[in-house]
Amino acid sequence: MHKPTETTHNDLGTLTEDAHALLTATADVAGEKVGDARKRLSAALDNARQIAGRVRDQAVAGAKAADKTVRENPYQAIVIGVGVGALVGYLLGRRCSRD
C-alpha cells in the first residue's frame, strides 16, 4: 500500500477500535441518552464499514480497468503519459519564468 493509504487505513482502524471500546465501556451504563448515543454510534460504524467497502471495491475495479487498458494499448498509454508530462512541464515552466 502507499503511505497515505496506509495512514488513512490505520486512522480508520484506530477510530473503529476506539468506537468499539466506547461501546463496550458504556454497555452497563443505563440511561436513555446513552442508549440512543450507542445506537447512533453503532449505526454510524456499520455505515462507515459499508462505505469503505464500496470505495475499496470501486478503487480495485478502476485499477483493474486501467491496467487492462494500458496492457491492451501500451503505445497509446506511453504517448498519453508523455503528452501529459510535457503539458505539465510547459505550464510549470511558464509559471516559474513569470516569478
N, C-alpha and C positions, 0 to 999 in steps of 0.2 A: 504494500500500500504506500501511497505517497504520504509525506509528512503531514500536510493539512488534513487529509482524510483520516489518518491515524489519530490526530489530535481531536478532531470532531467526534470520531467514534469513541475515543477514551472519555471525552467530556460527557457524551450521551450515556455511556455506561456508568460513569460516576453519578450522574444525575438520577439514573434509574435505580441504582443501588441505594442512594440516599432517600429516594422517594419510598422504596420498599421498606427501608429501615424505619422511616417515619410511620408508614402504615402499620408495621409490626409494633412499634413503640406505643402507638395510640390505640392498639386493639382493645385494651382493657379500660380505656377511658370512656366513661359514659357521657352522654350529652348529645342533644340533637344537632348542635352546630358542628361538633367534632365528627359525628357520623356523616353528616352531609359533606363536610370537607373531605373525609376519607373516600366517600363515593365519587366525588368530583375528581380527586387525585387519581383514583383507580381508573376512572373512565379516560382521563387525560393520558395516562400511561398506556392504556390499550390503544388509544387513538394514535399516539406517537409511534408505537410499535408498527401499526398498520401503515402509517405514512412512510416511516423509514423503510419498511419492506417494499413498498411501491416505488419509492425513489431508487432504492438499490436495484430493483428489477428493471426499471427504465434505464438506469445507467449501464447496466450489463447489456441490455438489448441494444442500446445506442453504440456501445463499444464494439459489440459483435457486428453490427451493421457497418460501422466504419471500417473495421478490419476486413470484412468481406469485400467492401467496395475497393479498398486500397489493393487487396490481393488480386481482384479481377481487373483493375485498371492501374497498374503500378506507374506507368509513364505519365498518365494524366495527373496522378496524385503528386508526383515529383514536380511537374510543371506548375501545378496549383500552389504547392508549397514554396517553390522558388518565387513565383509571382507575388504571393502574399508577403514573403520576406523582403522582396525588392520594394514593394509599396511601403511597407513599414519603415524600411531603411531610408527611403526617399523622404517620407514625412518627418521622420526624426532628424534627418539631415537638414531639412528646411527649418525646422524648429530651432535646432542648435545654432544655425548660422544667423538667425534673427537675434538671438540673445547675445 
